[in-house]
Amino acid sequence: MDLKAHIRAIPDFPKPGILFYDISTLLAHPRAWHATVERLAAALRPLEPELLVGIESRGFLVAAPLAYALGSGFAMIRKKGKLPGRTVRYSYDLEYGTDTIEMQEDAIAPGRRVAVLDDLVATGGTMAAAINLVAERGGHVVGAACIIELAFLHGRSRIAVPFTAMVSYDS
């Protein structure tokens, strides 16, 4: 199945000049969504992750069903101030400024095998920050994955673990 056929491209969203790749049409198509989860599971299964970490917010849509399919646990990385209880933070540089992500302090047991997931990787900054946060908490990051990779932005070069994308766009 051609997963790209189920991903809608929306020009000028969220601002002029941006071509937004919308996975909501993929999620709405049962066979395409099932194929996506199965392909991600096949890619990650050999890495034997014990915990899948999803990056806010569409990364939750990817990681949660995949964790279920693999029999793994699931944890969230969110923007600052969105998680209850004690949290740990990681700040990182953006093209114009900085951002901060966080996770619950007890989300990762030291040495636990972790895979990090998001719906899309563009410049790789958020994915790299999430990997670093997990590693700082003692997690052993065995891999990362996404549905869409914007290869022309070279984000893969910032990801220092095995990485897979289900579809790639070169422009």
C-alpha positions, 0 to 999 in steps of 0.5 A, a space after each residue: 500500500 502506498 501510504 503517501 496516497 493517504 497523506 493530504 498536502 495542504 499548501 500555505 498552512 500554518 502560514 504562507 509558503 509552508 506545505 503541511 503534510 496532514 496525517 488525519 486522512 491516513 488516520 481516517 483510512 482503516 487499512 492505511 492506518 493499520 498498514 502504517 502501524 504494522 510497518 512501524 512495528 516491523 521496523 522497531 520489533 528487532 530493536 526490542 523496545 520496552 517503552 515507546 515515547 511519543 512526542 506531543 501531540 501527534 507523536 502520541 497518535 503514533 506511539 500509543 497504538 504501536 506500543 500496544 502492538 509491540 507489547 511495550 509501555 508508553 510515555 509522553 514528552 510534552 511541552 513545558 507545564 502540560 504534565 502532572 506531578 514531578 517532571 524533568 525538562 530539556 531545553 534546546 535551540 530552535 532556528 529562532 530561539 529555544 524551546 523546552 520539553 519535559 517528561 514525568 520524572 519517573 517515566 523511565 527506569 534506568 537502562 530501559 530500552 526506549 524508542 522515540 516516536 513522532 508523526 513527522 521529522 523535519 529539522 530533527 531538533 525536537 526528535 534529537 532533544 527528546 532522545 537526549 532527555 530520555 538518555 539523561 534520565 538513564 534510558 537506553 534509546 535503541 531507535 527512533 521512528 516517524 511516519 513522515 520525514 522531510 528529507 530535504 531538511 536533513 533532520 536525520 543527520 541530527 538523530 544519533 540512533 537508528 532511525 526509520 520513516 515510513 514515507 519521505 518527501 524530498 521537497 
